[in-house]
Amino acid sequence: MRKYLLVGLGILFITLVSAQKKDQVMTLMFYNVENLFDTESDPKIEDEEFTPESEKAWDIEKYDKKLDDIAAVVKELSQNELPEIIGLCEVENIKVLEDLIQAKDLKRGNYGIVHHDSPDFRGIDCALLYNMEEFRVTSSEAIPVEFPFDSTLTTRDILYVEGKTSDNETLHLFVNHWSSRWGGEKESEPKRLYCAVQLRMAVDKVLNADPDAKIIIMGDFNDEPTNRSVFEMLLANNKRKNAHNRELYNLMYDAHNQEGKGSYNYRGSWNMLDQIIISRTVLKDTKGWHCGYEDGKIFKADFMLYHDEDNQVSVPSRTYGGPNYYGGISDHFPVYLVLTKDK
């Protein structure tokens, strides 16, 4: 009898320790998944290139492979337990998200979905997946981005989600996919400046209501941490001292300055387009959820990489290059943040 009692107490202890460890960490990731389209043509958007009849010959087999590959990246990023919160961009619709969370590597994540259709002409949107046991969504909003210099231009909305963690702490999350550099970096810069203005206004609205609000911004900004849109308009930097409480902290800023680091590789040059930016309150060492100055990370694993013939260059293995199917996962690496909480 005593033997069984000791075994039972041991199991209880292990369970309690596991639960405690789970409560003390929360992983948030962002991933540009490079054109996650279903195979059906939607007459409301320009998605014809991702159909079986198109030059790309996008079919169910390729679609299912991409879903499984994205799920494998998410699983590999956080091996012990799946990330609690996942921001995504370049997703076509709610259907692809529903299919994604049913992939074998993600089913146990118990994910809910936040998604709003955006006015992007190709139909690609931002979205948020969240573990429904660890995070409860209290509100969400699609923040439109308008360009006063050209009212005919459209781009992705900024996704804003407010929610509470399992211990009832409020987090404010923004998922972004700013206008691309198509047509030239300088020529397209005004569009990203206006994306930054819209995001900054939304952030200020949150901070005006609660100066101690914990804000986490993630996305593909199509600009570097040192570009005007992020550094000047959004007021995101890497100051560790004497920063105003309205200034944001860019967790990817320092990595941007390191040789050979980035989330995206363009013609052999690394770019830190994918970033995680936080309010200063997330940096405070409190009993709530917080992180350190160097806790923004880029994730890559060998199965995500393309190696050149000489094995000298390893870059994200993309799904397509023009009409050519390469069978990779995405042309971006995901970025992530692990929050901790003191007991």
Secondary structure by P-SEA (a helix, b strand, c coil): caaaaaaaaaaaaaaaaaaaaaaabbbbbccccccccccccccccccccccccccccccaaaaaaaaaaaaaaaaaacccccccbbbbcccccaaaaaaaaacccccccbbbbbbbbcccccccccbbbbcccccccccccbbbbbbcccccbbbbcbbbbbbccccbbbbbbbbbbccccccccccaaaaaaaaaaaaaaaaaaaaaacccbbbbbbcccccccccccccccccccccccccccccccccccccccccccccccccccccccccccccccccccccccccccccccccccccccccccccccccccccccccccccccccbbbbbbbbbbcc
